Amino acid sequence: MIEFVEAAAREIENVKEEHRMVMEKVRRTAEYYHPGASKYNATQPLQLFVIVRDFEAMVD
């Protein structure tokens, strides 16, 4: 059981690091397309995907 817990703890740390990297890329992408957006959307960093979805709906 100890081995499982240790392996799970390592996996959780890996996932947390991946999450941090993805969120940083989302922030940088939002900042690239909408400068200053990260200051206003700090509480909703995934707002970028809503904007893209709405844009695609308008294009269709």
C-alpha distance matrix in Angstrom:
0.0 3.8 5.4 5.1 6.3 8.7 9.9 10.5 12.3 14.4 15.3 16.4 18.5 20.0 20.9 22.4 24.5 25.7 26.6 28.6 30.4 31.3 32.6 34.7 36.2 37.0 38.7 40.6 41.7 42.9 44.7 46.3 47.7 48.5 49.0 48.1 45.8 42.7 44.5 45.3 42.1 39.5 38.1 38.2 37.5 37.2 40.8 41.8 40.5 42.6 45.6 45.0 44.6 47.8 49.6 48.7 49.9 53.2 53.6 53.1
3.8 0.0 3.8 5.4 5.1 6.2 8.6 9.8 10.5 12.4 14.2 15.2 16.7 18.5 19.9 21.0 22.8 24.5 25.6 27.1 28.9 30.3 31.5 33.2 34.9 36.0 37.4 39.2 40.6 41.9 43.4 45.1 46.8 47.4 47.7 46.7 44.7 41.4 43.1 44.1 41.2 38.3 37.2 37.6 36.7 36.7 40.4 41.2 40.3 42.5 45.4 44.9 44.8 48.0 49.7 48.9 50.3 53.5 53.9 53.7
5.4 3.8 0.0 3.8 5.5 5.1 6.1 8.5 9.8 10.7 12.2 14.2 15.5 16.6 18.3 20.0 21.4 22.7 24.2 25.9 27.3 28.6 30.3 31.9 33.3 34.6 36.2 37.8 39.0 40.6 42.1 43.6 45.2 46.2 46.6 45.8 43.8 40.6 42.6 43.7 40.7 38.0 37.0 37.2 35.9 35.8 39.5 40.1 39.0 41.5 44.2 43.4 43.4 46.8 48.2 47.3 48.9 52.1 52.2 52.0
5.1 5.4 3.8 0.0 3.8 5.5 5.1 6.0 8.5 9.9 10.4 12.1 14.2 15.2 16.2 18.1 20.0 20.9 22.1 24.2 25.7 26.6 28.2 30.1 31.5 32.4 34.2 36.0 37.0 38.4 40.2 41.7 43.1 44.1 44.7 43.9 41.7 38.6 40.7 41.5 38.4 35.8 34.7 34.6 33.5 33.1 36.8 37.5 36.2 38.5 41.4 40.7 40.4 43.7 45.3 44.4 45.8 49.0 49.3 48.9
6.3 5.1 5.5 3.8 0.0 3.8 5.5 5.0 6.0 8.6 9.8 10.3 12.3 14.2 15.1 16.3 18.4 19.8 20.7 22.4 24.4 25.5 26.6 28.5 30.2 31.1 32.6 34.5 35.8 37.0 38.6 40.4 41.9 42.5 42.9 41.9 39.8 36.6 38.3 39.3 36.2 33.5 32.3 32.5 31.7 31.6 35.3 36.2 35.2 37.4 40.2 39.8 39.7 42.9 44.6 43.9 45.3 48.4 48.9 48.7
8.7 6.2 5.1 5.5 3.8 0.0 3.8 5.4 5.1 6.3 8.7 9.9 10.7 12.5 14.3 15.4 16.8 18.6 20.0 21.3 23.0 24.5 25.9 27.3 29.1 30.4 31.7 33.3 34.9 36.3 37.6 39.2 41.0 41.8 42.0 41.1 39.2 35.9 37.7 39.0 36.1 33.2 32.4 32.8 31.5 31.7 35.4 36.1 35.3 37.8 40.4 39.9 40.1 43.3 44.7 44.2 45.8 48.8 49.1 49.2
9.9 8.6 6.1 5.1 5.5 3.8 0.0 3.8 5.4 5.2 6.2 8.6 10.0 10.6 12.4 14.3 15.5 16.6 18.3 20.1 21.3 22.6 24.4 25.9 27.2 28.6 30.3 31.8 33.0 34.6 36.2 37.5 39.2 40.3 40.7 40.1 38.1 34.9 37.1 38.3 35.2 32.6 31.9 31.8 30.3 30.1 33.9 34.2 33.2 35.9 38.5 37.6 37.8 41.2 42.5 41.6 43.4 46.5 46.5 46.5
10.5 9.8 8.5 6.0 5.0 5.4 3.8 0.0 3.8 5.4 5.0 6.1 8.6 9.7 10.4 12.2 14.2 15.2 16.2 18.3 19.9 20.8 22.2 24.2 25.6 26.6 28.3 30.1 31.2 32.5 34.3 35.8 37.3 38.1 38.7 38.0 35.7 32.7 34.7 35.6 32.5 30.0 28.9 28.8 27.6 27.4 31.1 31.7 30.6 33.0 35.8 35.2 35.2 38.4 40.0 39.2 40.8 43.9 44.2 44.1
12.3 10.5 9.8 8.5 6.0 5.1 5.4 3.8 0.0 3.8 5.4 5.1 6.3 8.7 9.9 10.5 12.5 14.3 15.2 16.6 18.6 20.0 21.1 22.7 24.6 25.7 26.9 28.8 30.3 31.5 32.9 34.7 36.4 37.0 37.2 36.2 34.3 31.0 32.8 34.0 31.0 28.2 27.4 27.7 26.5 26.8 30.5 31.2 30.6 33.0 35.6 35.2 35.5 38.6 40.1 39.7 41.4 44.3 44.7 44.9
14.4 12.4 10.7 9.9 8.6 6.3 5.2 5.4 3.8 0.0 3.8 5.4 5.1 6.3 8.7 9.9 10.7 12.5 14.3 15.4 16.8 18.5 20.1 21.3 22.9 24.5 25.9 27.3 28.8 30.4 31.7 33.1 35.0 35.9 36.1 35.5 33.6 30.4 32.5 33.9 31.0 28.3 27.9 28.0 26.3 26.5 30.3 30.6 30.0 32.8 35.1 34.4 35.0 38.2 39.4 38.9 40.9 43.7 43.8 44.1
15.3 14.2 12.2 10.4 9.8 8.7 6.2 5.0 5.4 3.8 0.0 3.8 5.4 5.0 6.2 8.6 9.9 10.5 12.2 14.2 15.4 16.4 18.3 20.0 21.1 22.4 24.2 25.7 26.8 28.4 30.1 31.4 33.0 34.1 34.6 34.2 32.0 29.0 31.4 32.5 29.4 26.9 26.4 26.1 24.4 24.1 27.9 28.1 27.2 29.9 32.4 31.6 31.9 35.2 36.5 35.8 37.7 40.6 40.7 40.8
16.4 15.2 14.2 12.1 10.3 9.9 8.6 6.1 5.1 5.4 3.8 0.0 3.8 5.4 5.1 6.1 8.6 9.8 10.4 12.3 14.3 15.2 16.3 18.3 20.0 20.8 22.3 24.3 25.5 26.7 28.3 30.0 31.6 32.3 32.7 31.9 29.7 26.6 28.7 29.7 26.6 24.0 23.3 23.2 21.8 21.8 25.6 26.2 25.5 28.0 30.5 30.1 30.5 33.6 35.0 34.7 36.3 39.2 39.6 39.9
18.5 16.7 15.5 14.2 12.3 10.7 10.0 8.6 6.3 5.1 5.4 3.8 0.0 3.8 5.4 5.1 6.2 8.7 9.8 10.6 12.5 14.3 15.4 16.6 18.6 20.0 21.1 22.7 24.4 25.8 26.9 28.6 30.5 31.2 31.3 30.5 28.7 25.4 27.3 28.8 26.0 23.2 22.9 23.2 21.5 22.0 25.7 26.1 25.9 28.6 30.8 30.4 31.2 34.3 35.4 35.3 37.3 39.9 40.2 40.8
20.0 18.5 16.6 15.2 14.2 12.5 10.6 9.7 8.7 6.3 5.0 5.4 3.8 0.0 3.8 5.5 5.2 6.2 8.6 9.9 10.7 12.4 14.3 15.5 16.7 18.4 20.0 21.2 22.6 24.4 25.8 27.0 28.9 30.0 30.3 29.9 28.1 25.0 27.4 28.9 26.0 23.5 23.5 23.2 21.1 21.2 25.0 24.8 24.4 27.4 29.4 28.7 29.6 32.8 33.7 33.3 35.5 38.1 38.1 38.7
20.9 19.9 18.3 16.2 15.1 14.3 12.4 10.4 9.9 8.7 6.2 5.1 5.4 3.8 0.0 3.8 5.4 5.0 6.1 8.6 9.8 10.4 12.1 14.1 15.3 16.3 18.1 19.8 20.8 22.3 24.1 25.5 27.0 27.9 28.6 28.1 25.9 23.0 25.5 26.6 23.4 21.2 20.9 20.3 18.3 18.1 21.9 22.0 21.3 24.1 26.4 25.7 26.4 29.6 30.7 30.3 32.3 35.0 35.2 35.6
22.4 21.0 20.0 18.1 16.3 15.4 14.3 12.2 10.5 9.9 8.6 6.1 5.1 5.5 3.8 0.0 3.8 5.5 5.0 6.2 8.7 9.9 10.5 12.3 14.3 15.2 16.4 18.3 19.9 21.0 22.4 24.2 25.9 26.4 26.7 25.9 23.9 20.7 22.8 24.1 21.1 18.5 18.3 18.3 16.4 17.0 20.7 21.1 21.0 23.7 25.8 25.6 26.5 29.4 30.6 30.7 32.6 35.1 35.6 36.3
24.5 22.8 21.4 20.0 18.4 16.8 15.5 14.2 12.5 10.7 9.9 8.6 6.2 5.2 5.4 3.8 0.0 3.8 5.4 5.0 6.3 8.7 9.9 10.6 12.5 14.3 15.3 16.6 18.4 20.0 21.0 22.5 24.6 25.4 25.4 24.9 23.3 20.1 22.5 24.2 21.5 18.9 19.4 19.3 16.9 17.6 21.3 21.1 21.3 24.3 26.0 25.6 26.9 29.9 30.6 30.7 33.0 35.3 35.5 36.5
25.7 24.5 22.7 20.9 19.8 18.6 16.6 15.2 14.3 12.5 10.5 9.8 8.7 6.2 5.0 5.5 3.8 0.0 3.8 5.4 5.1 6.1 8.6 9.8 10.6 12.3 14.2 15.3 16.4 18.3 19.8 20.9 22.7 23.9 24.4 24.4 22.4 19.6 22.4 23.8 20.8 18.8 19.3 18.5 15.8 15.8 19.5 18.9 18.7 21.9 23.6 22.8 24.0 27.1 27.8 27.6 30.0 32.4 32.4 33.2
26.6 25.6 24.2 22.1 20.7 20.0 18.3 16.2 15.2 14.3 12.2 10.4 9.8 8.6 6.1 5.0 5.4 3.8 0.0 3.8 5.4 5.1 6.1 8.5 9.9 10.5 12.1 14.1 15.2 16.4 18.1 19.8 21.2 22.0 22.6 22.1 19.9 17.0 19.7 20.8 17.6 15.6 15.7 14.9 12.5 12.6 16.4 16.4 16.3 19.2 21.1 20.7 21.8 24.7 25.7 25.9 27.9 30.3 30.7 31.6
28.6 27.1 25.9 24.2 22.4 21.3 20.1 18.3 16.6 15.4 14.2 12.3 10.6 9.9 8.6 6.2 5.0 5.4 3.8 0.0 3.8 5.6 5.3 6.2 8.7 9.9 10.5 12.3 14.2 15.4 16.4 18.3 20.2 20.7 20.7 20.1 18.3 15.1 17.5 19.2 16.5 14.0 14.8 14.7 12.1 13.2 16.7 16.6 17.3 20.2 21.7 21.6 23.2 25.8 26.6 27.1 29.4 31.4 31.8 33.1
30.4 28.9 27.3 25.7 24.4 23.0 21.3 19.9 18.6 16.8 15.4 14.3 12.5 10.7 9.8 8.7 6.3 5.1 5.4 3.8 0.0 3.8 5.5 5.1 6.3 8.7 9.9 10.6 12.3 14.3 15.2 16.4 18.5 19.7 19.7 19.8 18.3 15.4 18.3 20.1 17.6 15.6 17.0 16.3 13.1 13.8 17.2 16.2 16.9 20.2 21.2 20.6 22.5 25.3 25.6 25.9 28.6 30.5 30.4 31.8
31.3 30.3 28.6 26.6 25.5 24.5 22.6 20.8 20.0 18.5 16.4 15.2 14.3 12.4 10.4 9.9 8.7 6.1 5.1 5.6 3.8 0.0 3.8 5.4 5.1 6.2 8.6 9.8 10.4 12.2 14.1 15.1 16.6 17.9 18.7 18.9 16.8 14.4 17.7 18.9 15.9 14.6 15.6 14.2 10.9 10.8 14.2 13.1 13.3 16.7 17.9 17.1 18.9 21.8 22.2 22.4 24.9 27.0 27.0 28.2
32.6 31.5 30.3 28.2 26.6 25.9 24.4 22.2 21.1 20.1 18.3 16.3 15.4 14.3 12.1 10.5 9.9 8.6 6.1 5.3 5.5 3.8 0.0 3.8 5.4 4.9 6.1 8.5 9.7 10.4 12.1 14.0 15.4 16.0 16.5 16.2 13.9 11.2 14.3 15.4 12.4 10.9 12.0 10.9 7.6 8.5 11.8 11.4 12.3 15.3 16.5 16.5 18.3 20.8 21.4 22.2 24.5 26.3 26.8 28.3
34.7 33.2 31.9 30.1 28.5 27.3 25.9 24.2 22.7 21.3 20.0 18.3 16.6 15.5 14.1 12.3 10.6 9.8 8.5 6.2 5.1 5.4 3.8 0.0 3.8 5.4 5.0 6.1 8.5 9.9 10.4 12.1 14.4 15.0 14.8 14.7 13.3 10.4 13.4 15.4 13.2 11.5 13.6 13.0 9.5 11.1 13.8 12.8 14.4 17.4 17.9 17.9 20.3 22.5 22.7 23.7 26.3 27.7 28.0 29.8
36.2 34.9 33.3 31.5 30.2 29.1 27.2 25.6 24.6 22.9 21.1 20.0 18.6 16.7 15.3 14.3 12.5 10.6 9.9 8.7 6.3 5.1 5.4 3.8 0.0 3.8 5.4 5.0 6.0 8.5 9.7 10.3 12.3 13.8 14.3 15.1 13.5 11.5 15.1 16.6 14.3 13.5 15.6 14.2 10.4 10.9 13.4 11.4 12.7 16.1 16.3 15.6 18.2 20.6 20.3 21.0 23.9 25.4 25.2 27.1
37.0 36.0 34.6 32.4 31.1 30.4 28.6 26.6 25.7 24.5 22.4 20.8 20.0 18.4 16.3 15.2 14.3 12.3 10.5 9.9 8.7 6.2 4.9 5.4 3.8 0.0 3.8 5.5 5.1 6.1 8.5 9.8 10.8 11.8 13.0 13.5 11.1 9.5 13.2 14.1 11.3 11.2 12.9 10.9 7.2 7.3 9.6 7.8 9.3 12.5 12.8 12.5 15.0 17.2 17.3 18.3 20.9 22.4 22.6 24.4
38.7 37.4 36.2 34.2 32.6 31.7 30.3 28.3 26.9 25.9 24.2 22.3 21.1 20.0 18.1 16.4 15.3 14.2 12.1 10.5 9.9 8.6 6.1 5.0 5.4 3.8 0.0 3.8 5.5 5.2 6.1 8.6 10.2 10.2 10.4 10.3 8.4 6.2 9.8 11.3 9.2 8.7 11.3 10.2 6.6 8.5 10.0 8.8 11.4 13.9 13.8 14.3 17.1 18.7 18.7 20.4 22.8 23.9 24.4 26.6
40.6 39.2 37.8 36.0 34.5 33.3 31.8 30.1 28.8 27.3 25.7 24.3 22.7 21.2 19.8 18.3 16.6 15.3 14.1 12.3 10.6 9.8 8.5 6.1 5.0 5.5 3.8 0.0 3.8 5.5 5.0 6.1 8.7 9.7 9.5 10.5 9.6 8.2 11.6 13.6 12.2 12.0 14.9 13.8 10.2 11.6 12.9 10.7 13.3 16.1 15.2 15.2 18.4 20.0 19.3 20.9 23.8 24.5 24.5 27.0
41.7 40.6 39.0 37.0 35.8 34.9 33.0 31.2 30.3 28.8 26.8 25.5 24.4 22.6 20.8 19.9 18.4 16.4 15.2 14.2 12.3 10.4 9.7 8.5 6.0 5.1 5.5 3.8 0.0 3.8 5.3 5.0 6.3 8.3 9.6 11.4 9.8 9.6 13.3 14.3 12.6 13.3 15.9 13.9 10.4 10.6 11.4 8.3 10.6 13.5 12.3 11.8 15.1 16.9 15.9 17.2 20.3 21.0 20.8 23.3
42.9 41.9 40.6 38.4 37.0 36.3 34.6 32.5 31.5 30.4 28.4 26.7 25.8 24.4 22.3 21.0 20.0 18.3 16.4 15.4 14.3 12.2 10.4 9.9 8.5 6.1 5.2 5.5 3.8 0.0 3.8 5.4 5.3 5.7 7.4 8.6 6.4 6.8 10.4 10.9 9.3 10.8 13.3 11.2 8.2 8.9 8.6 6.0 9.3 11.4 10.0 10.6 13.9 15.0 14.4 16.4 19.0 19.5 20.0 22.5
44.7 43.4 42.1 40.2 38.6 37.6 36.2 34.3 32.9 31.7 30.1 28.3 26.9 25.8 24.1 22.4 21.0 19.8 18.1 16.4 15.2 14.1 12.1 10.4 9.7 8.5 6.1 5.0 5.3 3.8 0.0 3.8 5.6 5.1 4.6 6.1 5.7 6.0 9.0 10.5 10.1 11.2 14.4 13.3 10.4 12.1 11.7 9.6 13.1 14.9 13.2 14.0 17.4 18.1 17.3 19.6 22.2 22.3 22.7 25.5
46.3 45.1 43.6 41.7 40.4 39.2 37.5 35.8 34.7 33.1 31.4 30.0 28.6 27.0 25.5 24.2 22.5 20.9 19.8 18.3 16.4 15.1 14.0 12.1 10.3 9.8 8.6 6.1 5.0 5.4 3.8 0.0 3.8 5.7 5.9 8.9 8.9 9.8 12.7 14.1 13.6 14.9 17.9 16.4 13.4 14.2 13.9 11.0 13.9 16.0 13.8 13.8 17.5 18.3 16.7 18.7 21.8 21.6 21.4 24.4
47.7 46.8 45.2 43.1 41.9 41.0 39.2 37.3 36.4 35.0 33.0 31.6 30.5 28.9 27.0 25.9 24.6 22.7 21.2 20.2 18.5 16.6 15.4 14.4 12.3 10.8 10.2 8.7 6.3 5.3 5.6 3.8 0.0 3.8 6.3 9.4 8.6 10.6 13.5 13.8 13.2 15.3 17.9 15.9 13.3 13.5 12.3 9.2 12.0 13.6 10.8 10.8 14.6 15.0 13.2 15.5 18.4 17.9 17.9 21.0
48.5 47.4 46.2 44.1 42.5 41.8 40.3 38.1 37.0 35.9 34.1 32.3 31.2 30.0 27.9 26.4 25.4 23.9 22.0 20.7 19.7 17.9 16.0 15.0 13.8 11.8 10.2 9.7 8.3 5.7 5.1 5.7 3.8 0.0 3.8 6.3 5.5 8.4 10.6 10.6 10.8 13.2 15.9 14.3 12.3 13.2 11.4 9.2 12.7 13.5 10.8 12.0 15.5 15.3 14.1 17.0 19.3 18.7 19.3 22.5
49.0 47.7 46.6 44.7 42.9 42.0 40.7 38.7 37.2 36.1 34.6 32.7 31.3 30.3 28.6 26.7 25.4 24.4 22.6 20.7 19.7 18.7 16.5 14.8 14.3 13.0 10.4 9.5 9.6 7.4 4.6 5.9 6.3 3.8 0.0 3.8 5.5 7.7 9.1 10.2 11.3 13.0 16.3 15.5 13.5 15.2 13.9 12.1 15.8 16.8 14.3 15.7 19.2 19.0 17.9 20.8 23.1 22.4 23.1 26.3
48.1 46.7 45.8 43.9 41.9 41.1 40.1 38.0 36.2 35.5 34.2 31.9 30.5 29.9 28.1 25.9 24.9 24.4 22.1 20.1 19.8 18.9 16.2 14.7 15.1 13.5 10.3 10.5 11.4 8.6 6.1 8.9 9.4 6.3 3.8 0.0 3.8 5.5 5.6 7.0 9.0 10.4 13.7 13.7 12.3 14.7 13.4 12.7 16.5 17.1 15.2 17.2 20.3 20.0 19.5 22.6 24.6 24.1 25.2 28.2
45.8 44.7 43.8 41.7 39.8 39.2 38.1 35.7 34.3 33.6 32.0 29.7 28.7 28.1 25.9 23.9 23.3 22.4 19.9 18.3 18.3 16.8 13.9 13.3 13.5 11.1 8.4 9.6 9.8 6.4 5.7 8.9 8.6 5.5 5.5 3.8 0.0 3.8 5.4 5.3 5.9 8.1 11.0 10.3 9.0 11.2 9.6 9.2 12.9 13.4 11.9 14.1 17.0 16.8 16.8 19.8 21.6 21.4 22.8 25.6
42.7 41.4 40.6 38.6 36.6 35.9 34.9 32.7 31.0 30.4 29.0 26.6 25.4 25.0 23.0 20.7 20.1 19.6 17.0 15.1 15.4 14.4 11.2 10.4 11.5 9.5 6.2 8.2 9.6 6.8 6.0 9.8 10.6 8.4 7.7 5.5 3.8 0.0 3.8 5.5 5.1 5.5 9.0 9.0 7.2 10.3 10.0 10.0 13.5 14.6 13.9 15.8 18.5 19.0 19.3 21.8 23.7 24.1 25.3 27.9
44.5 43.1 42.6 40.7 38.3 37.7 37.1 34.7 32.8 32.5 31.4 28.7 27.3 27.4 25.5 22.8 22.5 22.4 19.7 17.5 18.3 17.7 14.3 13.4 15.1 13.2 9.8 11.6 13.3 10.4 9.0 12.7 13.5 10.6 9.1 5.6 5.4 3.8 0.0 3.8 5.8 5.8 9.1 10.4 9.8 13.2 12.4 13.1 16.7 17.1 16.4 18.8 21.3 21.3 21.8 24.6 26.2 26.3 27.9 30.5
45.3 44.1 43.7 41.5 39.3 39.0 38.3 35.6 34.0 33.9 32.5 29.7 28.8 28.9 26.6 24.1 24.2 23.8 20.8 19.2 20.1 18.9 15.4 15.4 16.6 14.1 11.3 13.6 14.3 10.9 10.5 14.1 13.8 10.6 10.2 7.0 5.3 5.5 3.8 0.0 3.8 5.8 7.9 8.7 9.2 12.1 10.4 11.9 15.2 14.9 14.3 17.2 19.3 18.9 19.8 22.8 23.9 24.0 26.0 28.4
42.1 41.2 40.7 38.4 36.2 36.1 35.2 32.5 31.0 31.0 29.4 26.6 26.0 26.0 23.4 21.1 21.5 20.8 17.6 16.5 17.6 15.9 12.4 13.2 14.3 11.3 9.2 12.2 12.6 9.3 10.1 13.6 13.2 10.8 11.3 9.0 5.9 5.1 5.8 3.8 0.0 3.8 5.4 5.0 5.6 8.4 7.2 9.1 12.1 12.1 12.1 14.9 16.7 16.8 18.1 20.7 21.8 22.5 24.4 26.5
39.5 38.3 38.0 35.8 33.5 33.2 32.6 30.0 28.2 28.3 26.9 24.0 23.2 23.5 21.2 18.5 18.9 18.8 15.6 14.0 15.6 14.6 10.9 11.5 13.5 11.2 8.7 12.0 13.3 10.8 11.2 14.9 15.3 13.2 13.0 10.4 8.1 5.5 5.8 5.8 3.8 0.0 3.8 5.5 5.6 9.3 9.6 11.4 14.1 14.7 15.2 17.6 19.4 20.0 21.3 23.6 24.9 25.8 27.5 29.5
38.1 37.2 37.0 34.7 32.3 32.4 31.9 28.9 27.4 27.9 26.4 23.3 22.9 23.5 20.9 18.3 19.4 19.3 15.7 14.8 17.0 15.6 12.0 13.6 15.6 12.9 11.3 14.9 15.9 13.3 14.4 17.9 17.9 15.9 16.3 13.7 11.0 9.0 9.1 7.9 5.4 3.8 0.0 3.8 6.1 9.0 9.3 12.2 14.2 14.2 15.5 18.1 19.1 19.7 21.6 23.8 24.6 25.8 27.9 29.5
38.2 37.6 37.2 34.6 32.5 32.8 31.8 28.8 27.7 28.0 26.1 23.2 23.2 23.2 20.3 18.3 19.3 18.5 14.9 14.7 16.3 14.2 10.9 13.0 14.2 10.9 10.2 13.8 13.9 11.2 13.3 16.4 15.9 14.3 15.5 13.7 10.3 9.0 10.4 8.7 5.0 5.5 3.8 0.0 3.8 5.5 5.7 8.8 10.5 10.4 12.0 14.5 15.4 16.1 18.1 20.0 20.9 22.3 24.3 25.8
37.5 36.7 35.9 33.5 31.7 31.5 30.3 27.6 26.5 26.3 24.4 21.8 21.5 21.1 18.3 16.4 16.9 15.8 12.5 12.1 13.1 10.9 7.6 9.5 10.4 7.2 6.6 10.2 10.4 8.2 10.4 13.4 13.3 12.3 13.5 12.3 9.0 7.2 9.8 9.2 5.6 5.6 6.1 3.8 0.0 3.8 5.5 7.0 9.0 10.3 11.5 13.1 14.7 16.1 17.4 19.1 20.6 22.1 23.5 25.2
37.2 36.7 35.8 33.1 31.6 31.7 30.1 27.4 26.8 26.5 24.1 21.8 22.0 21.2 18.1 17.0 17.6 15.8 12.6 13.2 13.8 10.8 8.5 11.1 10.9 7.3 8.5 11.6 10.6 8.9 12.1 14.2 13.5 13.2 15.2 14.7 11.2 10.3 13.2 12.1 8.4 9.3 9.0 5.5 3.8 0.0 3.8 5.2 5.7 7.3 9.3 10.4 11.5 13.3 14.9 16.1 17.6 19.4 20.8 22.1
40.8 40.4 39.5 36.8 35.3 35.4 33.9 31.1 30.5 30.3 27.9 25.6 25.7 25.0 21.9 20.7 21.3 19.5 16.4 16.7 17.2 14.2 11.8 13.8 13.4 9.6 10.0 12.9 11.4 8.6 11.7 13.9 12.3 11.4 13.9 13.4 9.6 10.0 12.4 10.4 7.2 9.6 9.3 5.7 5.5 3.8 0.0 3.8 5.4 5.1 6.5 8.8 9.9 10.8 12.5 14.4 15.5 16.9 18.7 20.3
41.8 41.2 40.1 37.5 36.2 36.1 34.2 31.7 31.2 30.6 28.1 26.2 26.1 24.8 22.0 21.1 21.1 18.9 16.4 16.6 16.2 13.1 11.4 12.8 11.4 7.8 8.8 10.7 8.3 6.0 9.6 11.0 9.2 9.2 12.1 12.7 9.2 10.0 13.1 11.9 9.1 11.4 12.2 8.8 7.0 5.2 3.8 0.0 3.8 5.5 5.2 6.3 8.7 10.0 10.6 12.4 14.4 15.6 16.7 18.6
40.5 40.3 39.0 36.2 35.2 35.3 33.2 30.6 30.6 30.0 27.2 25.5 25.9 24.4 21.3 21.0 21.3 18.7 16.3 17.3 16.9 13.3 12.3 14.4 12.7 9.3 11.4 13.3 10.6 9.3 13.1 13.9 12.0 12.7 15.8 16.5 12.9 13.5 16.7 15.2 12.1 14.1 14.2 10.5 9.0 5.7 5.4 3.8 0.0 3.8 5.3 5.0 6.1 8.5 9.7 10.5 12.2 14.2 15.2 16.5
42.6 42.5 41.5 38.5 37.4 37.8 35.9 33.0 33.0 32.8 29.9 28.0 28.6 27.4 24.1 23.7 24.3 21.9 19.2 20.2 20.2 16.7 15.3 17.4 16.1 12.5 13.9 16.1 13.5 11.4 14.9 16.0 13.6 13.5 16.8 17.1 13.4 14.6 17.1 14.9 12.1 14.7 14.2 10.4 10.3 7.3 5.1 5.5 3.8 0.0 3.8 5.4 5.0 6.1 8.5 9.9 10.5 12.4 14.3 15.4
45.6 45.4 44.2 41.4 40.2 40.4 38.5 35.8 35.6 35.1 32.4 30.5 30.8 29.4 26.4 25.8 26.0 23.6 21.1 21.7 21.2 17.9 16.5 17.9 16.3 12.8 13.8 15.2 12.3 10.0 13.2 13.8 10.8 10.8 14.3 15.2 11.9 13.9 16.4 14.3 12.1 15.2 15.5 12.0 11.5 9.3 6.5 5.2 5.3 3.8 0.0 3.8 5.5 5.2 6.1 8.6 9.9 10.7 12.4 14.4
45.0 44.9 43.4 40.7 39.8 39.9 37.6 35.2 35.2 34.4 31.6 30.1 30.4 28.7 25.7 25.6 25.6 22.8 20.7 21.6 20.6 17.1 16.5 17.9 15.6 12.5 14.3 15.2 11.8 10.6 14.0 13.8 10.8 12.0 15.7 17.2 14.1 15.8 18.8 17.2 14.9 17.6 18.1 14.5 13.1 10.4 8.8 6.3 5.0 5.4 3.8 0.0 3.8 5.5 5.0 6.2 8.6 9.9 10.5 12.4
44.6 44.8 43.4 40.4 39.7 40.1 37.8 35.2 35.5 35.0 31.9 30.5 31.2 29.6 26.4 26.5 26.9 24.0 21.8 23.2 22.5 18.9 18.3 20.3 18.2 15.0 17.1 18.4 15.1 13.9 17.4 17.5 14.6 15.5 19.2 20.3 17.0 18.5 21.3 19.3 16.7 19.4 19.1 15.4 14.7 11.5 9.9 8.7 6.1 5.0 5.5 3.8 0.0 3.8 5.4 5.1 6.2 8.7 9.9 10.7
47.8 48.0 46.8 43.7 42.9 43.3 41.2 38.4 38.6 38.2 35.2 33.6 34.3 32.8 29.6 29.4 29.9 27.1 24.7 25.8 25.3 21.8 20.8 22.5 20.6 17.2 18.7 20.0 16.9 15.0 18.1 18.3 15.0 15.3 19.0 20.0 16.8 19.0 21.3 18.9 16.8 20.0 19.7 16.1 16.1 13.3 10.8 10.0 8.5 6.1 5.2 5.5 3.8 0.0 3.8 5.4 5.1 6.3 8.7 10.0
49.6 49.7 48.2 45.3 44.6 44.7 42.5 40.0 40.1 39.4 36.5 35.0 35.4 33.7 30.7 30.6 30.6 27.8 25.7 26.6 25.6 22.2 21.4 22.7 20.3 17.3 18.7 19.3 15.9 14.4 17.3 16.7 13.2 14.1 17.9 19.5 16.8 19.3 21.8 19.8 18.1 21.3 21.6 18.1 17.4 14.9 12.5 10.6 9.7 8.5 6.1 5.0 5.4 3.8 0.0 3.8 5.4 5.2 6.3 8.8
48.7 48.9 47.3 44.4 43.9 44.2 41.6 39.2 39.7 38.9 35.8 34.7 35.3 33.3 30.3 30.7 30.7 27.6 25.9 27.1 25.9 22.4 22.2 23.7 21.0 18.3 20.4 20.9 17.2 16.4 19.6 18.7 15.5 17.0 20.8 22.6 19.8 21.8 24.6 22.8 20.7 23.6 23.8 20.0 19.1 16.1 14.4 12.4 10.5 9.9 8.6 6.2 5.1 5.4 3.8 0.0 3.8 5.4 5.0 6.2
49.9 50.3 48.9 45.8 45.3 45.8 43.4 40.8 41.4 40.9 37.7 36.3 37.3 35.5 32.3 32.6 33.0 30.0 27.9 29.4 28.6 24.9 24.5 26.3 23.9 20.9 22.8 23.8 20.3 19.0 22.2 21.8 18.4 19.3 23.1 24.6 21.6 23.7 26.2 23.9 21.8 24.9 24.6 20.9 20.6 17.6 15.5 14.4 12.2 10.5 9.9 8.6 6.2 5.1 5.4 3.8 0.0 3.8 5.5 5.2
53.2 53.5 52.1 49.0 48.4 48.8 46.5 43.9 44.3 43.7 40.6 39.2 39.9 38.1 35.0 35.1 35.3 32.4 30.3 31.4 30.5 27.0 26.3 27.7 25.4 22.4 23.9 24.5 21.0 19.5 22.3 21.6 17.9 18.7 22.4 24.1 21.4 24.1 26.3 24.0 22.5 25.8 25.8 22.3 22.1 19.4 16.9 15.6 14.2 12.4 10.7 9.9 8.7 6.3 5.2 5.4 3.8 0.0 3.8 5.5
53.6 53.9 52.2 49.3 48.9 49.1 46.5 44.2 44.7 43.8 40.7 39.6 40.2 38.1 35.2 35.6 35.5 32.4 30.7 31.8 30.4 27.0 26.8 28.0 25.2 22.6 24.4 24.5 20.8 20.0 22.7 21.4 17.9 19.3 23.1 25.2 22.8 25.3 27.9 26.0 24.4 27.5 27.9 24.3 23.5 20.8 18.7 16.7 15.2 14.3 12.4 10.5 9.9 8.7 6.3 5.0 5.5 3.8 0.0 3.8
53.1 53.7 52.0 48.9 48.7 49.2 46.5 44.1 44.9 44.1 40.8 39.9 40.8 38.7 35.6 36.3 36.5 33.2 31.6 33.1 31.8 28.2 28.3 29.8 27.1 24.4 26.6 27.0 23.3 22.5 25.5 24.4 21.0 22.5 26.3 28.2 25.6 27.9 30.5 28.4 26.5 29.5 29.5 25.8 25.2 22.1 20.3 18.6 16.5 15.4 14.4 12.4 10.7 10.0 8.8 6.2 5.2 5.5 3.8 0.0
